Amino acid sequence: MLEEIKFDYKITEIDLSKGDQFNINFRKISPLSKIPAITDHKNKVSLFQSGAILIYLAELSEKFYDIENRNLINQWLMAQMGDIGPMLGQHHQFHHYNPGKSKFGEERYFNIAKRLYKDLDEHLSTSDFLAGKKYSIADIATFPWISLQIFFRSFRVFLELQLIMWL
Ligand SMILES: N[C@@H](CCC(=O)N[C@@H](CS)C(=O)NCC(=O)O)C(=O)O
């Protein structure tokens, strides 16, 4: 998002494997010890949760969050936050990072992921972007999850035509 809106920014690395997320100073801006989190030093605002961060940056830059289309954008942004992200996250954990540890988990989240990809593909056959005709923060939030399938090389299983075109 920061690249898209061309804001200057500095990255502070939080190494989750070393437990940096539990650092007392980081927890002051991210009380659930999760990345991402941002601090806007100019406006003295700190935020955690990617959806809230995207809305904040979109409002500040007046980009990718058209006021007249806000209900649809919010709807798809929340779909990412509540369904797409958490469910695909579980799928990746069971299927890609820890295969063989839980047949139930692998099957359950594989089926949920498959259904999500199919539904997204169907939606994108009638809509240029997730929330209509224009690229929005809903697409920005969802893109990393879908593009991960290419990284995992399982795109032949999941990625159907409209999704590939959207990517
Ligand atoms: N709903 C949150 C999810 C954030 C999240 O789960 N972040 C993970 C990394 S992808 C994390 O920081 N995990 C560290 C931990 O739980 O200790 C968002 O969209 O910002």
The ligand as an ORCA input file, in Angstrom:
! r2SCAN-3c Opt
* xyz 0 1
  N      -5.835    -10.006     11.265
  C      -4.453     -9.588     11.399
  C      -3.566    -10.798     11.325
  C      -2.160    -10.507     11.767
  C      -1.365    -11.779     11.988
  O      -1.898    -12.856     12.210
  N      -0.021    -11.636     11.922
  C       0.837    -12.782     12.174
  C       1.834    -12.918     11.020
  S       1.059    -13.164      9.491
  C       1.662    -12.531     13.412
  O       2.091    -11.413     13.650
  N       1.907    -13.577     14.221
  C       2.772    -13.482     15.346
  C       2.204    -14.118     16.579
  O       1.002    -14.421     16.614
  O       2.975    -14.309     17.530
  C      -4.112     -8.556     10.321
  O      -4.695     -8.628      9.231
  O      -3.285     -7.663     10.575
*
